C-alpha cells in the first residue's frame, strides 16, 4: 500500500464503477471536470470544493533569486501561482489513513 | 467558484445527464483523489497538477507566548504542485 501513482485513467475508472456510464464517457467527464476547475483558476477565480480544499491564485511580485549552482543573482519576474489549501476533512482523512499504516512518502525538508 | 457552481457548469454542457448524476461524478473524482492520498499514493494529472503527501516528523516546539516546550507529533500534509500547462496559462503573455 502507498507509493503508487494514480492518474486520469484511475479517476475515470472510479466514475465508471460508481455511475455506470460507459468508459469513454467516464473519461470525458473526468477531463471536463479538470478543465472547468483549471479554467476557473486561470481566470483568477478561487475554486472552493467543500470537504476537499480550495485553489487560490496568488500574485507574486518581482524578487531577486539566486542560481543555487553558480550563486549568480537573477531577477524572478512577477508571476501568478496557484496555492492549494486542503480542507480539514482532507487533512484528517490522510492522517487517519496513514497513522496505522505509514506509507513511504517524502519527508518534508525543514 | 464553489462545488455547486462547478456541478452546474458541467451539467449545462451535458444536458443528457441529471444534475444529481453530475454531482455524483464530481464527488467520485474528488473522493478517489482523497482516498489515494490517504493510502500514501500520489495523484498525477498531466496539465493540471499533482497531489502528493509529505511527512512532517515529530518535533519539539515552543508555545510562542509562554516559551513552554510542547511536543508536536508527526503528521502528514497534502501538497499540490501546479502542472506545467496550468502554470503557463496563468502567466500567458507576461514573458
N, CA and C atoms of all chains as a GROMACS GRO file, in nm:
protein
  615
    1UNK      N    1   0.083  -0.119   0.000
    1UNK     CA    2   0.000   0.000   0.000
    1UNK      C    3   0.087   0.125   0.000
    2UNK      N    4   0.043   0.227  -0.077
    2UNK     CA    5   0.117   0.352  -0.082
    2UNK      C    6   0.227   0.346  -0.185
    3UNK      N    7   0.267   0.464  -0.231
    3UNK     CA    8   0.376   0.469  -0.326
    3UNK      C    9   0.332   0.448  -0.471
    4UNK      N   10   0.203   0.427  -0.492
    4UNK     CA   11   0.153   0.413  -0.629
    4UNK      C   12   0.122   0.551  -0.686
    5UNK      N   13   0.109   0.559  -0.818
    5UNK     CA   14   0.068   0.685  -0.878
    5UNK      C   15  -0.067   0.667  -0.947
    6UNK      N   16  -0.161   0.751  -0.907
    6UNK     CA   17  -0.297   0.750  -0.962
    6UNK      C   18  -0.302   0.851  -1.077
    7UNK      N   19  -0.366   0.813  -1.184
    7UNK     CA   20  -0.376   0.905  -1.299
    7UNK      C   21  -0.522   0.927  -1.338
    8UNK      N   22  -0.541   1.003  -1.447
    8UNK     CA   23  -0.675   1.024  -1.503
    8UNK      C   24  -0.750   0.894  -1.526
    9UNK      N   25  -0.678   0.791  -1.572
    9UNK     CA   26  -0.742   0.663  -1.603
    9UNK      C   27  -0.806   0.603  -1.478
   10UNK      N   28  -0.740   0.616  -1.363
   10UNK     CA   29  -0.795   0.564  -1.238
   10UNK      C   30  -0.918   0.644  -1.195
   11UNK      N   31  -0.914   0.775  -1.216
   11UNK     CA   32  -1.031   0.857  -1.181
   11UNK      C   33  -1.148   0.819  -1.271
   12UNK      N   34  -1.120   0.798  -1.400
   12UNK     CA   35  -1.225   0.757  -1.494
   12UNK      C   36  -1.283   0.622  -1.452
   13UNK      N   37  -1.197   0.533  -1.408
   13UNK     CA   38  -1.240   0.401  -1.362
   13UNK      C   39  -1.335   0.413  -1.241
   14UNK      N   40  -1.302   0.506  -1.151
   14UNK     CA   41  -1.386   0.528  -1.033
   14UNK      C   42  -1.524   0.579  -1.075
   15UNK      N   43  -1.529   0.669  -1.173
   15UNK     CA   44  -1.656   0.722  -1.222
   15UNK      C   45  -1.734   0.609  -1.289
   16UNK      N   46  -1.665   0.530  -1.368
   16UNK     CA   47  -1.726   0.416  -1.439
   16UNK      C   48  -1.789   0.318  -1.339
   17UNK      N   49  -1.715   0.283  -1.235
   17UNK     CA   50  -1.764   0.188  -1.135
   17UNK      C   51  -1.888   0.239  -1.061
   18UNK      N   52  -1.885   0.366  -1.027
   18UNK     CA   53  -1.992   0.419  -0.942
   18UNK      C   54  -2.114   0.467  -1.017
   19UNK      N   55  -2.096   0.514  -1.140
   19UNK     CA   56  -2.208   0.578  -1.210
   19UNK      C   57  -2.269   0.492  -1.320
   20UNK      N   58  -2.193   0.396  -1.369
   20UNK     CA   59  -2.247   0.315  -1.477
   20UNK      C   60  -2.252   0.384  -1.612
   21UNK      N   61  -2.172   0.490  -1.630
   21UNK     CA   62  -2.158   0.549  -1.764
   21UNK      C   63  -2.063   0.458  -1.842
   22UNK      N   64  -2.051   0.479  -1.972
   22UNK     CA   65  -1.954   0.400  -2.048
   22UNK      C   66  -1.813   0.446  -2.007
   23UNK      N   67  -1.714   0.364  -2.039
   23UNK     CA   68  -1.576   0.402  -2.005
   23UNK      C   69  -1.534   0.530  -2.075
   24UNK      N   70  -1.574   0.540  -2.202
   24UNK     CA   71  -1.538   0.660  -2.278
   24UNK      C   72  -1.600   0.784  -2.216
   25UNK      N   73  -1.728   0.772  -2.183
   25UNK     CA   74  -1.795   0.889  -2.126
   25UNK      C   75  -1.739   0.922  -1.988
   26UNK      N   76  -1.703   0.820  -1.911
   26UNK     CA   77  -1.642   0.843  -1.779
   26UNK      C   78  -1.512   0.922  -1.794
   27UNK      N   79  -1.432   0.883  -1.892
   27UNK     CA   80  -1.306   0.954  -1.916
   27UNK      C   81  -1.332   1.098  -1.960
   28UNK      N   82  -1.433   1.117  -2.045
   28UNK     CA   83  -1.468   1.252  -2.089
   28UNK      C   84  -1.512   1.340  -1.972
   29UNK      N   85  -1.587   1.281  -1.880
   29UNK     CA   86  -1.636   1.358  -1.766
   29UNK      C   87  -1.520   1.401  -1.676
   30UNK      N   88  -1.423   1.312  -1.656
   30UNK     CA   89  -1.306   1.346  -1.574
   30UNK      C   90  -1.234   1.466  -1.638
   31UNK      N   91  -1.218   1.457  -1.770
   31UNK     CA   92  -1.150   1.563  -1.843
   31UNK      C   93  -1.223   1.696  -1.828
   32UNK      N   94  -1.356   1.688  -1.839
   32UNK     CA   95  -1.438   1.809  -1.831
   32UNK      C   96  -1.430   1.874  -1.693
   33UNK      N   97  -1.433   1.791  -1.589
   33UNK     CA   98  -1.426   1.843  -1.452
   33UNK      C   99  -1.291   1.913  -1.430
   34UNK      N  100  -1.182   1.847  -1.472
   34UNK     CA  101  -1.049   1.907  -1.453
   34UNK      C  102  -1.038   2.036  -1.534
   35UNK      N  103  -1.094   2.034  -1.655
   35UNK     CA  104  -1.088   2.151  -1.742
   35UNK      C  105  -1.163   2.270  -1.681
   36UNK      N  106  -1.280   2.245  -1.627
   36UNK     CA  107  -1.358   2.354  -1.566
   36UNK      C  108  -1.285   2.413  -1.445
   37UNK      N  109  -1.226   2.327  -1.365
   37UNK     CA  110  -1.151   2.375  -1.247
   37UNK      C  111  -1.033   2.459  -1.295
   38UNK      N  112  -0.961   2.405  -1.394
   38UNK     CA  113  -0.843   2.473  -1.447
   38UNK      C  114  -0.880   2.609  -1.507
   39UNK      N  115  -0.988   2.613  -1.585
   39UNK     CA  116  -1.031   2.740  -1.647
   39UNK      C  117  -1.063   2.846  -1.542
   40UNK      N  118  -1.132   2.803  -1.436
   40UNK     CA  119  -1.169   2.898  -1.331
   40UNK      C  120  -1.043   2.953  -1.263
   41UNK      N  121  -0.948   2.865  -1.236
   41UNK     CA  122  -0.823   2.909  -1.171
   41UNK      C  123  -0.748   3.006  -1.261
   42UNK      N  124  -0.738   2.972  -1.391
   42UNK     CA  125  -0.666   3.056  -1.485
   42UNK      C  126  -0.729   3.195  -1.494
   43UNK      N  127  -0.861   3.202  -1.476
   43UNK     CA  128  -0.928   3.332  -1.475
   43UNK      C  129  -0.906   3.407  -1.345
   44UNK      N  130  -0.836   3.345  -1.251
   44UNK     CA  131  -0.806   3.411  -1.125
   44UNK      C  132  -0.912   3.387  -1.020
   45UNK      N  133  -1.007   3.300  -1.052
   45UNK     CA  134  -1.116   3.269  -0.962
   45UNK      C  135  -1.068   3.171  -0.854
   46UNK      N  136  -1.110   3.190  -0.730
   46UNK     CA  137  -1.081   3.091  -0.626
   46UNK      C  138  -1.180   2.976  -0.643
   47UNK      N  139  -1.129   2.854  -0.639
   47UNK     CA  140  -1.216   2.737  -0.654
   47UNK      C  141  -1.225   2.666  -0.519
   48UNK      N  142  -1.346   2.668  -0.460
   48UNK     CA  143  -1.366   2.608  -0.328
   48UNK      C  144  -1.448   2.482  -0.341
   49UNK      N  145  -1.387   2.369  -0.309
   49UNK     CA  146  -1.458   2.243  -0.318
   49UNK      C  147  -1.473   2.186  -0.178
   50UNK      N  148  -1.595   2.195  -0.124
   50UNK     CA  149  -1.615   2.160   0.016
   50UNK      C  150  -1.574   2.015   0.041
   51UNK      N  151  -1.520   1.992   0.157
   51UNK     CA  152  -1.463   1.867   0.206
   51UNK      C  153  -1.340   1.821   0.128
   52UNK      N  154  -1.299   1.898   0.027
   52UNK     CA  155  -1.176   1.867  -0.047
   52UNK      C  156  -1.070   1.974  -0.018
   53UNK      N  157  -1.095   2.095  -0.065
   53UNK     CA  158  -0.999   2.203  -0.040
   53UNK      C  159  -1.023   2.315  -0.137
   54UNK      N  160  -0.939   2.420  -0.133
   54UNK     CA  161  -0.958   2.528  -0.228
   54UNK      C  162  -0.829   2.565  -0.299
   55UNK      N  163  -0.847   2.608  -0.424
   55UNK     CA  164  -0.736   2.654  -0.507
   55UNK      C  165  -0.745   2.806  -0.512
   56UNK      N  166  -0.638   2.873  -0.473
   56UNK     CA  167  -0.636   3.018  -0.470
   56UNK      C  168  -0.522   3.065  -0.560
   57UNK      N  169  -0.547   3.171  -0.637
   57UNK     CA  170  -0.441   3.226  -0.721
   57UNK      C  171  -0.377   3.342  -0.648
   58UNK      N  172  -0.246   3.339  -0.638
   58UNK     CA  173  -0.174   3.448  -0.572
   58UNK      C  174  -0.083   3.518  -0.672
   59UNK      N  175  -0.070   3.649  -0.655
   59UNK     CA  176   0.024   3.725  -0.737
   59UNK      C  177   0.154   3.739  -0.662
   60UNK      N  178   0.261   3.696  -0.727
   60UNK     CA  179   0.393   3.710  -0.664
   60UNK      C  180   0.464   3.827  -0.729
   61UNK      N  181   0.522   3.913  -0.649
   61UNK     CA  182   0.593   4.027  -0.702
   61UNK      C  183   0.732   3.990  -0.750
   62UNK      N  184   0.798   4.085  -0.812
   62UNK     CA  185   0.936   4.065  -0.857
   62UNK      C  186   1.026   4.044  -0.736
   63UNK      N  187   1.114   3.945  -0.745
   63UNK     CA  188   1.214   3.933  -0.638
   63UNK      C  189   1.345   3.884  -0.698
   64UNK      N  190   1.450   3.902  -0.622
   64UNK     CA  191   1.580   3.859  -0.670
   64UNK      C  192   1.610   3.722  -0.614
   65UNK      N  193   1.634   3.630  -0.702
   65UNK     CA  194   1.667   3.496  -0.659
   65UNK      C  195   1.814   3.469  -0.690
   66UNK      N  196   1.854   3.348  -0.666
   66UNK     CA  197   1.993   3.312  -0.689
   66UNK      C  198   1.998   3.176  -0.757
   67UNK      N  199   2.082   3.164  -0.854
   67UNK     CA  200   2.104   3.033  -0.914
   67UNK      C  201   2.183   2.952  -0.810
   68UNK      N  202   2.124   2.848  -0.757
   68UNK     CA  203   2.189   2.777  -0.646
   68UNK      C  204   2.322   2.712  -0.687
   69UNK      N  205   2.336   2.688  -0.817
   69UNK     CA  206   2.458   2.624  -0.864
   69UNK      C  207   2.574   2.723  -0.877
   70UNK      N  208   2.543   2.839  -0.937
   70UNK     CA  209   2.651   2.935  -0.964
   70UNK      C  210   2.656   3.048  -0.862
   71UNK      N  211   2.545   3.067  -0.786
   71UNK     CA  212   2.545   3.178  -0.691
   71UNK      C  213   2.511   3.312  -0.754
   72UNK      N  214   2.488   3.314  -0.887
   72UNK     CA  215   2.455   3.440  -0.954
   72UNK      C  216   2.316   3.486  -0.916
   73UNK      N  217   2.302   3.617  -0.900
   73UNK     CA  218   2.170   3.673  -0.872
   73UNK      C  219   2.091   3.682  -1.002
   74UNK      N  220   1.968   3.638  -0.997
   74UNK     CA  221   1.881   3.651  -1.115
   74UNK      C  222   1.745   3.705  -1.071
   75UNK      N  223   1.691   3.800  -1.150
   75UNK     CA  224   1.560   3.852  -1.113
   75UNK      C  225   1.452   3.748  -1.143
   76UNK      N  226   1.360   3.727  -1.050
   76UNK     CA  227   1.247   3.638  -1.074
   76UNK      C  228   1.127   3.729  -1.102
   77UNK      N  229   1.078   3.726  -1.225
   77UNK     CA  230   0.973   3.821  -1.264
   77UNK      C  231   0.843   3.797  -1.188
   78UNK      N  232   0.757   3.901  -1.181
   78UNK     CA  233   0.628   3.885  -1.116
   78UNK      C  234   0.551   3.774  -1.184
   79UNK      N  235   0.481   3.693  -1.109
   79UNK     CA  236   0.406   3.584  -1.171
   79UNK      C  237   0.287   3.545  -1.085
   80UNK      N  238   0.198   3.468  -1.146
   80UNK     CA  239   0.081   3.420  -1.073
   80UNK      C  240   0.099   3.273  -1.043
   81UNK      N  241   0.070   3.235  -0.920
   81UNK     CA  242   0.084   3.095  -0.881
   81UNK      C  243  -0.045   3.044  -0.817
   82UNK      N  244  -0.066   2.914  -0.828
   82UNK     CA  245  -0.182   2.851  -0.764
   82UNK      C  246  -0.138   2.794  -0.631
   83UNK      N  247  -0.216   2.821  -0.528
   83UNK     CA  248  -0.189   2.762  -0.398
   83UNK      C  249  -0.308   2.675  -0.362
   84UNK      N  250  -0.282   2.551  -0.321
   84UNK     CA  251  -0.391   2.463  -0.279
   84UNK      C  252  -0.397   2.458  -0.128
   85UNK      N  253  -0.516   2.487  -0.073
   85UNK     CA  254  -0.534   2.476   0.072
   85UNK      C  255  -0.625   2.358   0.100
   86UNK      N  256  -0.569   2.249   0.152
   86UNK     CA  257  -0.652   2.132   0.178
   86UNK      C  258  -0.755   2.161   0.287
   87UNK      N  259  -0.871   2.100   0.277
   87UNK     CA  260  -0.973   2.117   0.381
   87UNK      C  261  -0.931   2.038   0.505
   88UNK      N  262  -0.992   2.072   0.618
   88UNK     CA  263  -0.962   1.997   0.741
   88UNK      C  264  -1.002   1.851   0.726
   89UNK      N  265  -1.111   1.828   0.653
   89UNK     CA  266  -1.156   1.690   0.632
   89UNK      C  267  -1.051   1.610   0.556
   90UNK      N  268  -0.994   1.671   0.452
   90UNK     CA  269  -0.890   1.600   0.376
   90UNK      C  270  -0.769   1.572   0.465
   91UNK      N  271  -0.725   1.672   0.538
   91UNK     CA  272  -0.607   1.653   0.626
   91UNK      C  273  -0.631   1.543   0.728
   92UNK      N  274  -0.753   1.546   0.783
   92UNK     CA  275  -0.788   1.447   0.885
   92UNK      C  276  -0.788   1.306   0.825
   93UNK      N  277  -0.849   1.292   0.707
   93UNK     CA  278  -0.857   1.158   0.646
   93UNK      C  279  -0.719   1.104   0.610
   94UNK      N  280  -0.632   1.193   0.564
   94UNK     CA  281  -0.497   1.149   0.528
   94UNK      C  282  -0.421   1.105   0.654
   95UNK      N  283  -0.434   1.183   0.759
   95UNK     CA  284  -0.363   1.148   0.883
   95UNK      C  285  -0.417   1.022   0.947
   96UNK      N  286  -0.548   1.003   0.937
   96UNK     CA  287  -0.606   0.878   0.990
   96UNK      C  288  -0.560   0.759   0.905
   97UNK      N  289  -0.561   0.780   0.774
   97UNK     CA  290  -0.525   0.671   0.683
   97UNK      C  291  -0.381   0.627   0.700
   98UNK      N  292  -0.294   0.723   0.727
   98UNK     CA  293  -0.151   0.691   0.732
   98UNK      C  294  -0.100   0.664   0.873
   99UNK      N  295  -0.185   0.690   0.973
   99UNK     CA  296  -0.141   0.670   1.111
   99UNK      C  297  -0.111   0.524   1.140
  100UNK      N  298  -0.199   0.434   1.092
  100UNK     CA  299  -0.184   0.291   1.122
  100UNK      C  300  -0.086   0.224   1.027
  101UNK      N  301  -0.088   0.267   0.902
  101UNK     CA  302  -0.004   0.203   0.802
  101UNK      C  303   0.077   0.309   0.728
  102UNK      N  304   0.182   0.358   0.790
  102UNK     CA  305   0.260   0.463   0.727
  102UNK      C  306   0.308   0.420   0.588
  103UNK      N  307   0.297   0.510   0.493
  103UNK     CA  308   0.338   0.480   0.356
  103UNK      C  309   0.473   0.545   0.330
  104UNK      N  310   0.547   0.494   0.233
  104UNK     CA  311   0.677   0.552   0.202
  104UNK      C  312   0.662   0.685   0.129
  105UNK      N  313   0.626   0.790   0.201
  105UNK     CA  314   0.615   0.921   0.136
  105UNK      C  315   0.734   1.008   0.173
  106UNK      N  316   0.754   1.110   0.093
  106UNK     CA  317   0.865   1.202   0.112
  106UNK      C  318   0.855   1.274   0.246
  107UNK      N  319   0.967   1.291   0.312
  107UNK     CA  320   0.969   1.367   0.436
  107UNK      C  321   0.999   1.511   0.401
  108UNK      N  322   0.921   1.600   0.460
  108UNK     CA  323   0.936   1.741   0.428
  108UNK      C  324   1.068   1.795   0.482
  109UNK      N  325   1.136   1.870   0.398
  109UNK     CA  326   1.263   1.930   0.440
  109UNK      C  327   1.233   2.050   0.526
  110UNK      N  328   1.320   2.082   0.620
  110UNK     CA  329   1.298   2.197   0.708
  110UNK      C  330   1.324   2.327   0.637
  111UNK      N  331  -1.551   3.014  -0.752
  111UNK     CA  332  -1.640   2.906  -0.792
  111UNK      C  333  -1.647   2.802  -0.680
  112UNK      N  334  -1.765   2.766  -0.640
  112UNK     CA  335  -1.780   2.661  -0.539
  112UNK      C  336  -1.830   2.534  -0.607
  113UNK      N  337  -1.835   2.427  -0.529
  113UNK     CA  338  -1.865   2.296  -0.589
  113UNK      C  339  -1.998   2.296  -0.665
  114UNK      N  340  -2.101   2.358  -0.607
  114UNK     CA  341  -2.232   2.357  -0.674
  114UNK      C  342  -2.227   2.431  -0.808
  115UNK      N  343  -2.144   2.534  -0.816
  115UNK     CA  344  -2.130   2.607  -0.944
  115UNK      C  345  -2.055   2.524  -1.047
  116UNK      N  346  -1.955   2.450  -1.000
  116UNK     CA  347  -1.882   2.359  -1.088
  116UNK      C  348  -1.979   2.255  -1.146
  117UNK      N  349  -2.061   2.199  -1.058
  117UNK     CA  350  -2.159   2.098  -1.100
  117UNK      C  351  -2.256   2.156  -1.202
  118UNK      N  352  -2.300   2.279  -1.177
  118UNK     CA  353  -2.393   2.345  -1.267
  118UNK      C  354  -2.332   2.367  -1.405
  119UNK      N  355  -2.208   2.413  -1.407
  119UNK     CA  356  -2.141   2.438  -1.536
  119UNK      C  357  -2.127   2.310  -1.617
  120UNK      N  358  -2.096   2.201  -1.547
  120UNK     CA  359  -2.078   2.074  -1.619
  120UNK      C  360  -2.214   2.019  -1.662
  121UNK      N  361  -2.315   2.037  -1.579
  121UNK     CA  362  -2.449   1.991  -1.614
  121UNK      C  363  -2.500   2.063  -1.739
  122UNK      N  364  -2.466   2.192  -1.749
  122UNK     CA  365  -2.509   2.269  -1.868
  122UNK      C  366  -2.450   2.214  -1.997
  123UNK      N  367  -2.327   2.163  -1.988
  123UNK     CA  368  -2.263   2.108  -2.107
  123UNK      C  369  -2.310   1.966  -2.137
  124UNK      N  370  -2.381   1.906  -2.042
  124UNK     CA  371  -2.425   1.767  -2.059
  124UNK      C  372  -2.574   1.753  -2.033
  125UNK      N  373  -2.654   1.808  -2.122
  125UNK     CA  374  -2.800   1.809  -2.098
  125UNK      C  375  -2.860   1.669  -2.084
  126UNK      N  376  -2.787   1.566  -2.130
  126UNK     CA  377  -2.840   1.430  -2.118
  126UNK      C  378  -2.822   1.371  -1.979
  127UNK      N  379  -2.749   1.442  -1.891
  127UNK     CA  380  -2.728   1.391  -1.755
  127UNK      C  381  -2.810   1.472  -1.655
  128UNK      N  382  -2.859   1.403  -1.553
  128UNK     CA  383  -2.924   1.476  -1.444
  128UNK      C  384  -2.817   1.548  -1.364
  129UNK      N  385  -2.856   1.662  -1.308
  129UNK     CA  386  -2.764   1.738  -1.224
  129UNK      C  387  -2.713   1.650  -1.108
  130UNK      N  388  -2.802   1.561  -1.060
  130UNK     CA  389  -2.762   1.474  -0.949
  130UNK      C  390  -2.652   1.376  -0.990
  131UNK      N  391  -2.658   1.330  -1.116
  131UNK     CA  392  -2.553   1.242  -1.167
  131UNK      C  393  -2.420   1.317  -1.174
  132UNK      N  394  -2.427   1.442  -1.221
  132UNK     CA  395  -2.305   1.521  -1.231
  132UNK      C  396  -2.245   1.540  -1.092
  133UNK      N  397  -2.332   1.561  -0.995
  133UNK     CA  398  -2.287   1.576  -0.857
  133UNK      C  399  -2.213   1.449  -0.812
  134UNK      N  400  -2.269   1.332  -0.847
  134UNK     CA  401  -2.204   1.206  -0.812
  134UNK      C  402  -2.069   1.190  -0.882
  135UNK      N  403  -2.062   1.236  -1.006
  135UNK     CA  404  -1.937   1.226  -1.083
  135UNK      C  405  -1.828   1.311  -1.017
  136UNK      N  406  -1.864   1.437  -0.987
  136UNK     CA  407  -1.765   1.527  -0.925
  136UNK      C  408  -1.720   1.469  -0.791
  137UNK      N  409  -1.816   1.421  -0.712
  137UNK     CA  410  -1.780   1.364  -0.582
  137UNK      C  411  -1.696   1.237  -0.595
  138UNK      N  412  -1.726   1.156  -0.696
  138UNK     CA  413  -1.647   1.032  -0.716
  138UNK      C  414  -1.502   1.067  -0.748
  139UNK      N  415  -1.483   1.171  -0.829
  139UNK     CA  416  -1.346   1.212  -0.866
  139UNK      C  417  -1.270   1.264  -0.743
  140UNK      N  418  -1.336   1.354  -0.668
  140UNK     CA  419  -1.269   1.411  -0.550
  140UNK      C  420  -1.242   1.304  -0.445
  141UNK      N  421  -1.339   1.214  -0.429
  141UNK     CA  422  -1.325   1.106  -0.331
  141UNK      C  423  -1.208   1.014  -0.368
  142UNK      N  424  -1.194   0.986  -0.496
  142UNK     CA  425  -1.085   0.900  -0.542
  142UNK      C  426  -0.949   0.963  -0.512
  143UNK      N  427  -0.941   1.095  -0.529
  143UNK     CA  428  -0.815   1.166  -0.500
  143UNK      C  429  -0.785   1.157  -0.351
  144UNK      N  430  -0.884   1.186  -0.267
  144UNK     CA  431  -0.861   1.184  -0.122
  144UNK      C  432  -0.825   1.042  -0.075
  145UNK      N  433  -0.894   0.939  -0.128
  145UNK     CA  434  -0.861   0.806  -0.077
  145UNK      C  435  -0.724   0.760  -0.126
  146UNK      N  436  -0.684   0.803  -0.246
  146UNK     CA  437  -0.549   0.770  -0.292
  146UNK      C  438  -0.445   0.833  -0.197
  147UNK      N  439  -0.466   0.960  -0.162
  147UNK     CA  440  -0.370   1.029  -0.074
  147UNK      C  441  -0.368   0.965   0.064
  148UNK      N  442  -0.484   0.918   0.111
  148UNK     CA  443  -0.483   0.859   0.246
  148UNK      C  444  -0.423   0.718   0.246
  149UNK      N  445  -0.393   0.665   0.128
  149UNK     CA  446  -0.315   0.540   0.122
  149UNK      C  447  -0.167   0.571   0.101
  150UNK      N  448  -0.136   0.701   0.086
  150UNK     CA  449   0.002   0.741   0.062
  150UNK      C  450   0.037   0.739  -0.086
  151UNK      N  451  -0.065   0.727  -0.172
  151UNK     CA  452  -0.040   0.731  -0.316
  151UNK      C  453  -0.032   0.876  -0.365
  152UNK      N  454   0.024   0.890  -0.484
  152UNK     CA  455   0.036   1.019  -0.550
  152UNK      C  456  -0.072   1.028  -0.656
  153UNK      N  457  -0.120   1.146  -0.686
  153UNK     CA  458  -0.218   1.161  -0.793
  153UNK      C  459  -0.161   1.259  -0.896
  154UNK      N  460  -0.134   1.207  -1.015
  154UNK     CA  461  -0.069   1.290  -1.116
  154UNK      C  462  -0.162   1.315  -1.232
  155UNK      N  463  -0.199   1.440  -1.251
  155UNK     CA  464  -0.293   1.475  -1.357
  155UNK      C  465  -0.224   1.573  -1.453
  156UNK      N  466  -0.168   1.519  -1.558
  156UNK     CA  467  -0.092   1.599  -1.656
  156UNK      C  468  -0.168   1.723  -1.701
  157UNK      N  469  -0.099   1.835  -1.704
  157UNK     CA  470  -0.160   1.960  -1.749
  157UNK      C  471  -0.230   2.032  -1.636
  158UNK      N  472  -0.273   1.956  -1.537
  158UNK     CA  473  -0.345   2.015  -1.424
  158UNK      C  474  -0.251   2.031  -1.305
  159UNK      N  475  -0.201   1.920  -1.256
  159UNK     CA  476  -0.109   1.926  -1.143
  159UNK      C  477  -0.099   1.791  -1.075
  160UNK      N  478  -0.022   1.786  -0.968
  160UNK     CA  479  -0.005   1.660  -0.897
  160UNK      C  480  -0.027   1.680  -0.748
  161UNK      N  481  -0.102   1.587  -0.688
  161UNK     CA  482  -0.123   1.587  -0.544
  161UNK      C  483  -0.032   1.480  -0.483
  162UNK      N  484   0.032   1.516  -0.373
  162UNK     CA  485   0.113   1.417  -0.304
  162UNK      C  486   0.102   1.443  -0.154
  163UNK      N  487   0.158   1.352  -0.076
  163UNK     CA  488   0.155   1.366   0.069
  163UNK      C  489   0.298   1.373   0.118
  164UNK      N  490   0.323   1.465   0.209
  164UNK     CA  491   0.456   1.472   0.268
  164UNK      C  492   0.446   1.447   0.417
  165UNK      N  493   0.550   1.386   0.469
  165UNK     CA  494   0.555   1.355   0.611
  165UNK      C  495   0.629   1.467   0.684
  166UNK      N  496   0.567   1.515   0.790
  166UNK     CA  497   0.635   1.615   0.873
  166UNK      C  498   0.665   1.546   1.006
  167UNK      N  499   0.794   1.519   1.031
  167UNK     CA  500   0.830   1.443   1.152
  167UNK      C  501   0.791   1.514   1.281
  168UNK      N  502   0.782   1.436   1.388
  168UNK     CA  503   0.754   1.493   1.519
  168UNK      C  504   0.866   1.588   1.558
  169UNK      N  505   0.834   1.693   1.631
  169UNK     CA  506   0.938   1.786   1.673
  169UNK      C  507   0.897   1.847   1.807
  170UNK      N  508   0.993   1.908   1.871
  170UNK     CA  509   0.961   1.979   1.993
  170UNK      C  510   0.946   2.126   1.958
  171UNK      N  511   0.828   2.177   1.981
  171UNK     CA  512   0.805   2.318   1.951
  171UNK      C  513   0.795   2.397   2.079
  172UNK      N  514   0.767   2.524   2.064
  172UNK     CA  515   0.754   2.610   2.181
  172UNK      C  516   0.627   2.692   2.169
  173UNK      N  517   0.558   2.707   2.276
  173UNK     CA  518   0.446   2.798   2.277
  173UNK      C  519   0.506   2.939   2.272
  174UNK      N  520   0.480   3.013   2.164
  174UNK     CA  521   0.548   3.142   2.147
  174UNK      C  522   0.510   3.243   2.257
  175UNK      N  523   0.395   3.222   2.317
  175UNK     CA  524   0.353   3.318   2.420
  175UNK      C  525   0.422   3.290   2.553
  176UNK      N  526   0.428   3.163   2.592
  176UNK     CA  527   0.482   3.131   2.725
  176UNK      C  528   0.625   3.078   2.719
  177UNK      N  529   0.669   3.038   2.598
  177UNK     CA  530   0.803   2.983   2.588
  177UNK      C  531   0.810   2.838   2.633
  178UNK      N  532   0.696   2.786   2.671
  178UNK     CA  533   0.688   2.650   2.720
  178UNK      C  534   0.713   2.549   2.608
  179UNK      N  535   0.782   2.439   2.638
  179UNK     CA  536   0.807   2.338   2.536
  179UNK      C  537   0.686   2.250   2.517
  180UNK      N  538   0.652   2.225   2.393
  180UNK     CA  539   0.542   2.133   2.364
  180UNK      C  540   0.588   2.034   2.257
  181UNK      N  541   0.542   1.909   2.268
  181UNK     CA  542   0.582   1.816   2.164
  181UNK      C  543   0.476   1.814   2.056
  182UNK      N  544   0.520   1.831   1.933
  182UNK     CA  545   0.429   1.829   1.818
  182UNK      C  546   0.448   1.693   1.752
  183UNK      N  547   0.338   1.617   1.741
  183UNK     CA  548   0.354   1.482   1.687
  183UNK      C  549   0.366   1.483   1.535
  184UNK      N  550   0.413   1.371   1.484
  184UNK     CA  551   0.430   1.351   1.341
  184UNK      C  552   0.299   1.373   1.267
  185UNK      N  553   0.303   1.436   1.150
  185UNK     CA  554   0.180   1.444   1.071
  185UNK      C  555   0.207   1.441   0.922
  186UNK      N  556   0.099   1.419   0.848
  186UNK     CA  557   0.107   1.412   0.702
  186UNK      C  558   0.035   1.531   0.641
  187UNK      N  559   0.098   1.593   0.544
  187UNK     CA  560   0.043   1.713   0.483
  187UNK      C  561   0.019   1.689   0.333
  188UNK      N  562  -0.104   1.712   0.285
  188UNK     CA  563  -0.126   1.702   0.141
  188UNK      C  564  -0.064   1.824   0.071
  189UNK      N  565  -0.017   1.800  -0.049
  189UNK     CA  566   0.060   1.902  -0.119
  189UNK      C  567   0.017   1.902  -0.266
  190UNK      N  568   0.003   2.019  -0.326
  190UNK     CA  569  -0.034   2.027  -0.468
  190UNK      C  570   0.072   2.104  -0.545
  191UNK      N  571   0.117   2.046  -0.654
  191UNK     CA  572   0.212   2.116  -0.740
  191UNK      C  573   0.141   2.143  -0.873
  192UNK      N  574   0.133   2.269  -0.911
  192UNK     CA  575   0.064   2.308  -1.034
  192UNK      C  576   0.133   2.247  -1.155
  193UNK      N  577   0.054   2.198  -1.248
  193UNK     CA  578   0.110   2.140  -1.371
  193UNK      C  579   0.164   2.247  -1.463
  194UNK      N  580   0.248   2.203  -1.556
  194UNK     CA  581   0.317   2.295  -1.646
  194UNK      C  582   0.217   2.376  -1.729
  195UNK      N  583   0.119   2.306  -1.784
  195UNK     CA  584   0.024   2.374  -1.872
  195UNK      C  585  -0.056   2.482  -1.798
  196UNK      N  586  -0.100   2.448  -1.676
  196UNK     CA  587  -0.177   2.547  -1.600
  196UNK      C  588  -0.088   2.665  -1.561
  197UNK      N  589   0.035   2.635  -1.524
  197UNK     CA  590   0.129   2.741  -1.485
  197UNK      C  591   0.152   2.835  -1.603
  198UNK      N  592   0.167   2.778  -1.721
  198UNK     CA  593   0.189   2.861  -1.839
  198UNK      C  594   0.066   2.944  -1.874
  199UNK      N  595  -0.052   2.881  -1.860
  199UNK     CA  596  -0.175   2.955  -1.889
  199UNK      C  597  -0.195   3.069  -1.790
  200UNK      N  598  -0.154   3.049  -1.665
  200UNK     CA  599  -0.167   3.153  -1.563
  200UNK      C  600  -0.080   3.274  -1.594
  201UNK      N  601   0.028   3.250  -1.666
  201UNK     CA  602   0.124   3.359  -1.690
  201UNK      C  603   0.139   3.392  -1.838
  202UNK      N  604   0.034   3.365  -1.913
  202UNK     CA  605   0.039   3.391  -2.057
  202UNK      C  606   0.061   3.538  -2.086
  203UNK      N  607   0.144   3.563  -2.187
  203UNK     CA  608   0.164   3.699  -2.235
  203UNK      C  609   0.241   3.787  -2.140
  204UNK      N  610   0.305   3.724  -2.040
  204UNK     CA  611   0.380   3.807  -1.945
  204UNK      C  612   0.529   3.777  -1.948
  205UNK      N  613   0.566   3.692  -2.043
  205UNK     CA  614   0.709   3.656  -2.053
  205UNK      C  615   0.791   3.772  -2.108
   0.00000   0.00000   0.00000
